[in-house]
Amino acid sequence: MGIPNEFNPEAIAAKSAPDMRMYQVEVSSTEPMKSLLESNPEIYFVTPQGGSQWGTWEFKPGSYYDTTTGVKHPYWAEHRLPQPTKDIDQLRRDMVEWGYCKIAEALAPEQVDVLRDRVLEQAEGERLAAIAQKTPSGQNINCCVNKGRCFEQLIEQHPAAVQGGPLVEQLVTEALGSGWICTSLIASISLKGGVPQALHQDQSNALDSRSPMTVNVLTAITDMDESNGGTLVIPGSHTALAEAVRERKPVGKLPPAINIEAKAGTMVITDGRLLHGTGINHTTAPRIVMLNGMQKPWMRQQENWMLSVSPDVLRRASPKLLHRMGYQATTGTQTNEGHGFGAKGFAGEAAGATVAFRLAADAGEYVRVGELSSTSSEEELRADFTLRRVVGEARKGGQSAPVGISGMRLPSGEG
């Protein structure tokens, strides 16, 4: 039987010129970066040479990388930029107006010491093992959750590691809505001789959103300022770029960047649409910042937690930590062989808990459901499917089980 001509690739291509495609303008747009770079070409002019190529800061229009802090900058000195505070109302105002806020003393000195020691030890160990991730600015330590209990608690914002954790979580929840998850936890080490990181946005999609889809929680493990690579930001750029995309107009000349100044123990929350990057470290001491990205639960995470997290970490992980790493399915995300349809994505919710599948795979005991039919043998039908065991545990807990299990309810909209 011949295939209808409408399904022929050549026929489809003949009717798929760019001007004939649906949503062509939206999916092919290179904004806001195209006009941003046209109006601000210095932003991506980062030379590959080392730090010796970068001079001591002096103000000149368009100086995005060799810069200084807001209070010292001629352009920004008269503006009321975010200052470290514990006042939640001020933190909210700073976040909305400037795209970032600073939580003073979010970590107690002894909490900072624990993290700093662990980061420096891990960095040296990875260098000795010849697996260190070198960056243009220095060195990154990735998937920190496997590299110390203190990092597990940092992801949880547990008061044992972060005394200001409840305040941080409240602000993140207000920015992202409930159910948010963690995209990664990275220790960013800026070293002398490195180059600055190009200014960029963490939220690369839906830039016209009226609230952020992602936020980054930066924890200063060492003091940071213009001398040692304090994070670069262009205050207010989160709204300037979002408005340009929303109104379909080019981005014009932006204000100059500044280095964030923060004492060790300060947590800086940044809107995912804010232009930012690592600054230049002119000192001999490493500058350490923990980068803990948070995002809407339906977004794909930067770290592939499903594969990378150590089994030991998973076995001892709290329901909250498992949720943060994405081991709680919802109807629309992270279901495993159907387990998770109908779940709400709450921490500890058995109807969407998926960690048992990963642990079974680690043990070489994951039995997946394969081809079955009316002629399947009794042995094939009664196999010890991991799905059957996970659903059984959910039933024992009195919680809903996934689609496809006889007698179980389907979520709304499923048939």
The 8 nearest C-alpha neighbors of each residue, nearest first, counted from 0:
[[1, 2, 3, 4, 6, 7, 5, 8],
 [0, 2, 3, 4, 6, 7, 5, 8],
 [1, 3, 4, 0, 6, 7, 5, 8],
 [4, 2, 5, 6, 1, 7, 0, 10],
 [3, 5, 7, 6, 2, 10, 1, 8],
 [4, 6, 3, 7, 10, 11, 8, 2],
 [7, 5, 4, 3, 8, 11, 2, 10],
 [6, 8, 4, 10, 9, 5, 11, 3],
 [9, 7, 11, 10, 12, 6, 5, 13],
 [10, 8, 12, 11, 7, 13, 6, 14],
 [11, 9, 13, 7, 12, 8, 5, 14],
 [10, 12, 8, 14, 9, 13, 7, 15],
 [11, 13, 15, 9, 14, 10, 8, 16],
 [14, 12, 10, 11, 15, 9, 16, 8],
 [15, 13, 12, 11, 16, 10, 19, 20],
 [16, 14, 12, 13, 19, 20, 11, 17],
 [15, 17, 19, 18, 14, 20, 13, 12],
 [18, 16, 19, 20, 15, 23, 21, 24],
 [17, 19, 16, 20, 23, 15, 21, 24],
 [20, 18, 16, 17, 15, 21, 14, 23],
 [21, 19, 17, 23, 18, 15, 22, 16],
 [20, 22, 23, 19, 24, 18, 17, 25],
 [23, 21, 25, 24, 26, 20, 27, 19],
 [24, 22, 21, 26, 25, 20, 27, 17],
 [25, 23, 27, 22, 26, 28, 21, 20],
 [24, 26, 22, 23, 28, 27, 21, 29],
 [27, 25, 23, 28, 24, 22, 29, 21],
 [28, 26, 24, 25, 23, 29, 22, 30],
 [29, 27, 30, 25, 26, 24, 23, 31],
 [30, 28, 33, 32, 31, 27, 34, 26],
 [31, 29, 32, 33, 28, 34, 244, 249],
 [30, 32, 33, 35, 34, 244, 29, 250],
 [33, 31, 35, 30, 34, 36, 29, 250],
 [34, 32, 30, 35, 36, 31, 29, 37],
 [33, 35, 37, 250, 249, 36, 32, 31],
 [36, 34, 32, 250, 38, 33, 37, 39],
 [37, 35, 40, 39, 38, 34, 33, 32],
 [36, 38, 34, 35, 39, 40, 33, 32],
 [37, 39, 252, 35, 36, 251, 34, 40],
 [38, 40, 36, 41, 37, 35, 252, 42],
 [41, 39, 36, 42, 37, 38, 43, 44],
 [40, 42, 44, 39, 43, 61, 63, 62],
 [43, 41, 40, 44, 39, 198, 63, 197],
 [42, 44, 41, 45, 197, 40, 198, 36],
 [43, 45, 41, 42, 46, 40, 197, 64],
 [44, 46, 43, 47, 197, 195, 194, 42],
 [45, 47, 48, 44, 194, 49, 52, 195],
 [48, 46, 49, 45, 194, 135, 193, 52],
 [49, 47, 46, 52, 50, 194, 51, 193],
 [48, 50, 192, 193, 51, 194, 52, 47],
 [49, 51, 192, 193, 52, 53, 194, 191],
 [50, 52, 53, 49, 192, 54, 48, 281],
 [53, 51, 50, 49, 48, 54, 46, 194],
 [54, 52, 50, 51, 55, 65, 49, 194],
 [55, 53, 56, 52, 65, 51, 50, 57],
 [56, 54, 57, 53, 65, 66, 281, 226],
 [55, 57, 65, 66, 54, 58, 67, 53],
 [58, 56, 59, 55, 66, 65, 67, 54],
 [59, 57, 56, 60, 62, 66, 73, 72],
 [58, 60, 62, 61, 57, 56, 66, 255],
 [61, 59, 62, 58, 255, 63, 254, 74],
 [60, 62, 63, 255, 59, 41, 39, 254],
 [63, 61, 60, 59, 64, 65, 66, 255],
 [64, 62, 256, 255, 61, 65, 66, 42],
 [63, 65, 66, 62, 195, 278, 256, 279],
 [66, 64, 56, 63, 62, 53, 55, 54],
 [65, 67, 56, 64, 257, 63, 62, 258],
 [68, 66, 225, 258, 257, 72, 71, 69],
 [69, 67, 258, 257, 71, 70, 225, 259],
 [68, 70, 72, 75, 71, 257, 76, 67],
 [69, 71, 76, 68, 72, 75, 77, 73],
 [72, 70, 69, 68, 76, 67, 73, 75],
 [71, 73, 69, 75, 76, 74, 70, 67],
 [74, 72, 76, 75, 71, 58, 77, 70],
 [73, 75, 72, 76, 77, 255, 254, 69],
 [74, 76, 78, 72, 69, 77, 73, 70],
 [77, 75, 70, 72, 73, 78, 69, 71],
 [76, 78, 75, 79, 74, 70, 73, 80],
 [79, 77, 75, 76, 80, 69, 74, 70],
 [78, 80, 77, 81, 76, 75, 82, 70],
 [79, 81, 78, 82, 69, 97, 93, 75],
 [82, 80, 93, 100, 101, 79, 83, 99],
 [81, 83, 101, 84, 80, 100, 79, 102],
 [84, 82, 103, 101, 102, 81, 85, 265],
 [83, 85, 103, 102, 86, 82, 101, 90],
 [84, 86, 102, 103, 87, 83, 90, 104],
 [87, 85, 89, 84, 88, 90, 102, 91],
 [88, 86, 90, 89, 85, 91, 166, 84],
 [89, 87, 91, 90, 86, 92, 93, 85],
 [90, 88, 92, 91, 86, 87, 93, 84],
 [89, 91, 87, 93, 88, 92, 100, 94],
 [92, 90, 88, 94, 89, 93, 87, 95],
 [91, 93, 89, 95, 90, 94, 96, 88],
 [94, 92, 90, 96, 100, 97, 91, 95],
 [95, 93, 99, 98, 91, 100, 92, 97],
 [94, 96, 92, 93, 98, 97, 91, 99],
 [97, 95, 93, 94, 98, 92, 235, 99],
 [98, 96, 235, 234, 93, 99, 94, 95],
 [99, 97, 94, 270, 235, 95, 269, 237],
 [100, 98, 269, 94, 268, 97, 270, 93],
 [99, 101, 94, 93, 268, 90, 267, 81],
 [100, 102, 267, 83, 266, 82, 103, 84],
 [103, 101, 266, 84, 83, 265, 85, 105],
 [102, 104, 83, 84, 265, 105, 85, 101],
 [105, 103, 106, 264, 265, 107, 102, 163],
 [104, 106, 163, 265, 103, 264, 162, 102],
 [107, 105, 264, 161, 104, 162, 110, 111],
 [106, 108, 110, 109, 104, 264, 111, 162],
 [109, 107, 111, 110, 112, 106, 264, 263],
 [108, 110, 112, 111, 107, 113, 106, 114],
 [111, 109, 107, 113, 112, 108, 160, 106],
 [110, 112, 108, 114, 109, 113, 220, 264],
 [111, 113, 109, 115, 110, 114, 116, 108],
 [114, 112, 110, 116, 111, 115, 117, 109],
 [113, 115, 117, 111, 112, 116, 118, 110],
 [114, 116, 112, 118, 117, 113, 220, 111],
 [117, 115, 119, 113, 114, 118, 112, 120],
 [116, 118, 114, 120, 115, 119, 121, 113],
 [119, 117, 121, 115, 120, 116, 122, 114],
 [118, 120, 122, 116, 121, 117, 115, 123],
 [121, 119, 117, 123, 122, 118, 116, 124],
 [122, 120, 124, 118, 123, 119, 117, 125],
 [123, 121, 119, 125, 124, 120, 118, 126],
 [124, 122, 126, 120, 121, 125, 127, 119],
 [123, 125, 121, 127, 126, 122, 128, 120],
 [124, 126, 131, 128, 122, 130, 127, 123],
 [125, 127, 131, 129, 123, 124, 128, 130],
 [126, 128, 124, 129, 125, 123, 130, 131],
 [127, 129, 125, 126, 130, 124, 131, 123],
 [130, 128, 126, 127, 131, 125, 124, 132],
 [131, 129, 125, 128, 126, 132, 127, 124],
 [132, 130, 125, 126, 129, 133, 138, 122],
 [133, 131, 139, 138, 130, 134, 140, 141],
 [132, 134, 138, 137, 131, 139, 135, 136],
 [133, 135, 137, 136, 138, 132, 139, 193],
 [136, 134, 193, 194, 137, 133, 196, 195],
 [135, 137, 193, 194, 189, 134, 195, 190],
 [138, 136, 189, 190, 134, 188, 135, 193],
 [139, 137, 133, 188, 134, 132, 187, 189],
 [138, 140, 187, 132, 186, 188, 141, 133],
 [141, 139, 186, 185, 143, 187, 122, 138],
 [140, 142, 185, 143, 139, 184, 186, 183],
 [143, 141, 144, 184, 145, 185, 183, 140],
 [142, 144, 146, 145, 141, 184, 150, 185],
 [143, 145, 151, 150, 142, 146, 147, 184],
 [146, 144, 143, 309, 147, 142, 308, 312],
 [147, 145, 143, 144, 150, 148, 121, 142],
 [146, 148, 149, 150, 145, 144, 151, 143],
 [149, 147, 151, 150, 152, 146, 144, 145],
 [148, 150, 152, 147, 151, 153, 160, 114],
 [151, 149, 153, 152, 144, 148, 147, 143],
 [152, 150, 148, 144, 154, 153, 149, 155],
 [151, 153, 155, 157, 149, 150, 154, 160],
 [152, 154, 150, 156, 155, 151, 160, 149],
 [155, 153, 151, 152, 156, 150, 320, 291],
 [154, 156, 152, 157, 153, 320, 151, 319],
 [157, 155, 164, 153, 154, 161, 152, 158],
 [156, 158, 155, 152, 159, 160, 161, 164],
 [159, 157, 162, 161, 160, 164, 156, 163],
 [158, 160, 157, 161, 162, 152, 110, 156],
 [161, 159, 158, 157, 110, 152, 153, 149],
 [162, 160, 158, 106, 164, 163, 156, 157],
 [161, 163, 158, 106, 164, 105, 160, 107],
 [162, 164, 105, 161, 166, 165, 167, 106],
 [163, 165, 156, 167, 161, 166, 162, 158],
 [166, 164, 168, 167, 163, 169, 156, 158],
 [167, 165, 169, 164, 168, 163, 170, 87],
 [168, 166, 164, 170, 165, 169, 171, 163],
 [169, 167, 171, 165, 170, 166, 172, 164],
 [168, 170, 172, 166, 167, 171, 165, 173],
 [169, 171, 173, 167, 172, 168, 174, 166],
 [172, 170, 174, 168, 173, 169, 175, 167],
 [173, 171, 176, 169, 175, 174, 170, 177],
 [172, 174, 170, 171, 176, 175, 169, 177],
 [173, 175, 171, 172, 176, 170, 211, 210],
 [176, 174, 172, 173, 171, 295, 212, 179],
 [175, 177, 172, 173, 174, 178, 179, 295],
 [178, 176, 172, 179, 175, 173, 295, 171],
 [177, 179, 296, 180, 176, 344, 345, 295],
 [180, 178, 295, 296, 294, 177, 175, 293],
 [179, 181, 323, 296, 293, 294, 324, 295],
 [182, 180, 293, 323, 183, 292, 324, 294],
 [181, 183, 300, 301, 292, 293, 302, 294],
 [184, 182, 302, 292, 181, 301, 291, 185],
 [183, 185, 291, 290, 143, 142, 141, 292],
 [186, 184, 141, 290, 140, 289, 187, 143],
 [185, 187, 289, 140, 139, 288, 290, 188],
 [186, 188, 139, 288, 287, 289, 185, 138],
 [189, 187, 287, 138, 286, 137, 139, 285],
 [188, 190, 137, 286, 136, 285, 280, 228],
 [191, 189, 137, 285, 280, 193, 192, 136],
 [190, 192, 280, 281, 193, 283, 282, 50],
 [193, 191, 50, 49, 190, 51, 194, 280],
 [194, 192, 136, 50, 49, 191, 135, 137],
 [193, 195, 136, 135, 50, 49, 279, 196],
 [196, 194, 278, 279, 277, 136, 197, 64],
 [195, 197, 277, 276, 198, 194, 278, 136],
 [196, 198, 43, 276, 199, 195, 42, 45],
 [199, 197, 276, 275, 274, 42, 196, 43],
 [198, 200, 274, 275, 197, 276, 201, 273],
 [199, 201, 274, 272, 202, 273, 271, 203],
 [202, 200, 271, 203, 272, 199, 213, 273],
 [203, 201, 271, 272, 200, 204, 213, 212],
 [202, 204, 201, 200, 206, 205, 272, 271],
 [205, 203, 206, 202, 207, 212, 201, 208],
 [206, 204, 207, 208, 203, 202, 212, 241],
 [205, 207, 241, 204, 208, 272, 203, 244],
 [206, 208, 241, 245, 205, 244, 209, 242],
 [209, 207, 210, 206, 205, 211, 241, 212],
 [208, 210, 207, 211, 241, 206, 238, 242],
 [209, 211, 208, 212, 174, 175, 207, 270],
 [212, 210, 213, 271, 270, 174, 175, 208],
 [211, 213, 295, 294, 175, 210, 202, 271],
 [214, 212, 294, 271, 211, 293, 202, 295],
 [213, 215, 271, 270, 293, 269, 292, 294],
 [216, 214, 292, 269, 268, 291, 293, 217],
 [215, 217, 268, 291, 267, 292, 290, 218],
 [218, 216, 290, 267, 266, 289, 215, 268],
 [217, 219, 266, 289, 288, 265, 220, 267],
 [218, 220, 288, 263, 221, 265, 264, 266],
 [221, 219, 263, 287, 288, 111, 115, 218],
 [222, 220, 263, 219, 287, 286, 223, 262],
 [221, 223, 262, 263, 261, 219, 220, 224],
 [224, 222, 229, 261, 260, 227, 221, 262],
 [223, 225, 260, 229, 226, 227, 259, 258],
 [224, 226, 67, 258, 229, 227, 228, 68],
 [227, 225, 224, 281, 280, 228, 282, 279],
 [280, 228, 226, 281, 282, 225, 229, 224],
 [229, 227, 278, 279, 280, 225, 226, 230],
 [228, 230, 224, 223, 258, 259, 278, 225],
 [231, 229, 277, 259, 278, 258, 276, 228],
 [230, 232, 258, 276, 275, 257, 278, 277],
 [233, 231, 275, 256, 257, 274, 234, 258],
 [232, 234, 256, 236, 274, 255, 235, 257],
 [235, 233, 97, 236, 232, 98, 256, 273],
 [234, 236, 97, 237, 98, 238, 233, 96],
 [237, 235, 239, 273, 238, 234, 233, 240],
 [238, 236, 273, 272, 235, 239, 240, 98],
 [237, 239, 241, 236, 240, 242, 235, 272],
 [240, 238, 236, 242, 241, 237, 243, 235],
 [239, 241, 243, 242, 238, 237, 236, 244],
 [242, 240, 207, 238, 206, 244, 243, 239],
 [241, 243, 245, 239, 240, 244, 246, 238],
 [242, 244, 248, 240, 246, 241, 245, 247],
 [245, 243, 247, 241, 242, 207, 246, 31],
 [244, 246, 207, 242, 243, 247, 241, 208],
 [245, 247, 243, 244, 248, 242, 241, 207],
 [248, 246, 244, 245, 243, 249, 242, 30],
 [247, 249, 243, 246, 244, 250, 245, 242],
 [250, 248, 34, 243, 251, 247, 31, 35],
 [251, 249, 35, 34, 243, 31, 248, 240],
 [252, 250, 38, 253, 249, 35, 34, 39],
 [251, 253, 38, 39, 254, 250, 35, 37],
 [252, 254, 251, 255, 39, 236, 233, 38],
 [253, 255, 256, 233, 252, 74, 61, 234],
 [256, 254, 63, 61, 233, 62, 253, 257],
 [255, 257, 233, 63, 232, 231, 254, 66],
 [256, 258, 68, 67, 231, 232, 69, 66],
 [259, 257, 231, 68, 229, 225, 230, 67],
 [258, 260, 229, 230, 224, 68, 231, 257],
 [259, 261, 224, 223, 258, 68, 229, 262],
 [262, 260, 223, 222, 265, 259, 263, 224],
 [261, 263, 222, 265, 264, 223, 219, 221],
 [262, 264, 222, 221, 219, 220, 265, 261],
 [265, 263, 106, 104, 219, 105, 111, 220],
 [264, 266, 103, 104, 105, 263, 219, 102],
 [267, 265, 218, 102, 217, 101, 105, 219],
 [266, 268, 101, 217, 100, 216, 102, 269],
 [269, 267, 216, 99, 100, 215, 217, 266],
 [270, 268, 99, 215, 214, 98, 271, 267],
 [269, 271, 214, 98, 272, 273, 211, 99],
 [270, 272, 214, 202, 213, 201, 273, 211],
 [271, 273, 237, 200, 202, 270, 201, 274],
 [274, 272, 237, 236, 270, 271, 200, 98],
 [275, 273, 199, 200, 198, 232, 233, 236],
 [274, 276, 232, 198, 231, 199, 273, 200],
 [277, 275, 198, 231, 196, 230, 197, 278],
 [278, 276, 230, 196, 195, 231, 228, 229],
 [277, 279, 228, 195, 230, 229, 231, 276],
 [280, 278, 228, 195, 194, 281, 227, 193],
 [227, 279, 281, 228, 191, 282, 190, 226],
 [280, 282, 227, 191, 226, 279, 283, 50],
 [283, 281, 280, 284, 227, 191, 226, 285],
 [282, 284, 191, 285, 281, 190, 280, 227],
 [285, 283, 282, 286, 190, 191, 227, 280],
 [286, 284, 190, 189, 188, 287, 283, 191],
 [285, 287, 189, 188, 221, 227, 284, 228],
 [288, 286, 188, 220, 221, 187, 285, 219],
 [287, 289, 219, 187, 218, 220, 186, 217],
 [288, 290, 186, 218, 217, 185, 187, 291],
 [291, 289, 217, 185, 184, 216, 186, 292],
 [290, 292, 184, 216, 215, 183, 289, 217],
 [291, 293, 215, 182, 183, 181, 214, 216],
 [294, 292, 181, 214, 182, 180, 213, 215],
 [295, 293, 213, 179, 180, 212, 296, 181],
 [294, 296, 179, 297, 212, 298, 175, 180],
 [297, 295, 179, 180, 298, 294, 178, 325],
 [298, 296, 295, 332, 299, 331, 294, 333],
 [299, 297, 296, 295, 300, 294, 332, 212],
 [298, 300, 297, 301, 182, 296, 303, 302],
 [301, 299, 182, 302, 298, 303, 183, 181],
 [300, 302, 182, 183, 303, 299, 304, 292],
 [301, 303, 183, 304, 300, 182, 142, 307],
 [304, 302, 305, 306, 307, 301, 300, 308],
 [303, 305, 307, 306, 308, 302, 324, 325],
 [306, 304, 303, 307, 308, 357, 326, 325],
 [307, 305, 304, 303, 308, 357, 309, 302],
 [306, 308, 304, 303, 305, 309, 142, 302],
 [309, 307, 304, 306, 145, 310, 305, 312],
 [308, 310, 312, 311, 145, 307, 313, 144],
 [311, 309, 313, 312, 314, 308, 358, 361],
 [312, 310, 314, 309, 313, 315, 308, 316],
 [311, 313, 309, 310, 315, 314, 316, 145],
 [312, 314, 310, 316, 311, 315, 309, 308],
 [315, 313, 311, 312, 316, 310, 358, 317],
 [314, 316, 312, 313, 317, 311, 310, 318],
 [317, 315, 313, 314, 312, 320, 321, 318],
 [316, 318, 320, 319, 321, 315, 347, 313],
 [319, 317, 347, 321, 346, 320, 322, 316],
 [318, 320, 322, 317, 346, 321, 323, 155],
 [319, 321, 323, 317, 322, 318, 155, 316],
 [322, 320, 318, 326, 324, 319, 323, 316],
 [321, 323, 319, 325, 346, 327, 320, 326],
 [324, 322, 180, 320, 181, 321, 325, 319],
 [325, 323, 321, 322, 181, 326, 304, 320],
 [326, 324, 322, 327, 323, 321, 180, 328],
 [325, 327, 321, 353, 322, 354, 324, 352],
 [328, 326, 352, 351, 322, 344, 325, 353],
 [329, 327, 351, 333, 339, 334, 344, 332],
 [328, 330, 342, 344, 332, 339, 343, 331],
 [329, 331, 340, 341, 342, 339, 332, 328],
 [330, 332, 329, 333, 297, 340, 334, 328],
 [333, 331, 329, 328, 334, 297, 330, 296],
 [332, 334, 328, 335, 329, 331, 327, 325],
 [335, 333, 339, 328, 338, 337, 332, 336],
 [334, 336, 338, 337, 333, 353, 339, 356],
 [337, 335, 338, 334, 386, 368, 367, 339],
 [338, 336, 335, 334, 401, 402, 339, 340],
 [339, 337, 401, 335, 334, 336, 340, 351],
 [338, 340, 351, 334, 328, 342, 329, 401],
 [341, 339, 330, 401, 342, 338, 329, 337],
 [340, 342, 410, 330, 339, 329, 343, 409],
 [343, 341, 329, 339, 351, 350, 340, 344],
 [342, 344, 329, 345, 341, 330, 351, 328],
 [343, 345, 329, 327, 328, 342, 351, 346],
 [346, 344, 348, 343, 347, 178, 327, 322],
 [345, 347, 322, 318, 319, 348, 344, 327],
 [346, 348, 318, 349, 345, 352, 319, 322],
 [347, 349, 345, 350, 346, 351, 352, 344],
 [350, 348, 352, 393, 351, 347, 398, 396],
 [351, 349, 399, 400, 348, 342, 393, 398],
 [350, 352, 339, 328, 327, 342, 349, 348],
 [351, 353, 327, 349, 350, 354, 326, 348],
 [354, 352, 326, 355, 356, 327, 351, 335],
 [353, 355, 357, 356, 326, 352, 358, 313],
 [356, 354, 358, 357, 353, 359, 389, 352],
 [355, 357, 359, 354, 358, 353, 360, 365],
 [358, 356, 360, 354, 359, 355, 361, 305],
 [359, 357, 361, 355, 360, 356, 362, 354],
 [360, 358, 365, 364, 362, 356, 361, 357],
 [359, 361, 365, 363, 357, 358, 362, 364],
 [362, 360, 358, 359, 363, 357, 310, 364],
 [361, 363, 359, 364, 360, 358, 365, 357],
 [364, 362, 360, 361, 365, 359, 358, 366],
 [365, 363, 359, 362, 360, 366, 361, 385],
 [364, 366, 360, 359, 385, 363, 367, 356],
 [367, 365, 384, 385, 364, 383, 368, 386],
 [368, 366, 384, 369, 365, 385, 386, 336],
 [367, 369, 384, 366, 370, 386, 336, 371],
 [368, 370, 367, 371, 366, 379, 384, 372],
 [371, 369, 372, 368, 375, 379, 367, 380],
 [372, 370, 375, 369, 373, 380, 379, 374],
 [373, 371, 375, 374, 370, 376, 380, 379],
 [372, 374, 375, 371, 376, 380, 377, 370],
 [373, 375, 372, 376, 371, 377, 380, 379],
 [376, 374, 372, 373, 371, 379, 380, 377],
 [375, 377, 379, 378, 380, 374, 373, 381],
 [376, 378, 380, 379, 381, 375, 382, 374],
 [377, 379, 381, 376, 380, 382, 375, 383],
 [380, 378, 376, 382, 377, 381, 375, 371],
 [379, 381, 377, 378, 382, 376, 375, 371],
 [382, 380, 378, 379, 377, 383, 384, 376],
 [383, 381, 379, 384, 380, 378, 366, 377],
 [382, 384, 385, 381, 366, 387, 388, 386],
 [385, 383, 366, 387, 386, 382, 367, 368],
 [384, 386, 388, 366, 387, 365, 389, 383],
 [385, 387, 389, 384, 388, 390, 336, 367],
 [388, 386, 384, 390, 385, 389, 391, 383],
 [387, 389, 391, 385, 386, 390, 392, 384],
 [390, 388, 386, 392, 391, 387, 385, 393],
 [389, 391, 393, 387, 392, 388, 400, 386],
 [392, 390, 388, 394, 389, 393, 387, 395],
 [391, 393, 395, 389, 390, 394, 388, 396],
 [392, 394, 390, 349, 396, 391, 395, 398],
 [395, 393, 397, 391, 396, 392, 398, 390],
 [396, 394, 392, 397, 393, 391, 398, 390],
 [395, 397, 393, 394, 398, 392, 349, 391],
 [398, 396, 394, 395, 393, 399, 349, 392],
 [397, 399, 393, 396, 394, 350, 349, 400],
 [398, 400, 350, 394, 393, 397, 401, 407],
 [401, 399, 350, 390, 393, 407, 398, 338],
 [402, 400, 338, 340, 337, 339, 403, 404],
 [401, 403, 409, 404, 337, 340, 407, 408],
 [402, 404, 405, 401, 337, 407, 409, 406],
 [405, 403, 407, 402, 406, 401, 400, 390],
 [406, 404, 407, 403, 402, 408, 401, 400],
 [405, 407, 404, 408, 403, 402, 409, 400],
 [408, 406, 405, 404, 400, 409, 402, 401],
 [407, 409, 410, 406, 402, 399, 400, 401],
 [410, 408, 402, 413, 411, 407, 341, 414],
 [411, 409, 341, 413, 412, 340, 408, 330],
 [410, 412, 413, 409, 341, 414, 408, 330],
 [411, 413, 410, 414, 409, 341, 330, 340],
 [414, 412, 411, 410, 409, 402, 340, 341],
 [413, 412, 409, 411, 410, 402, 403, 408]]
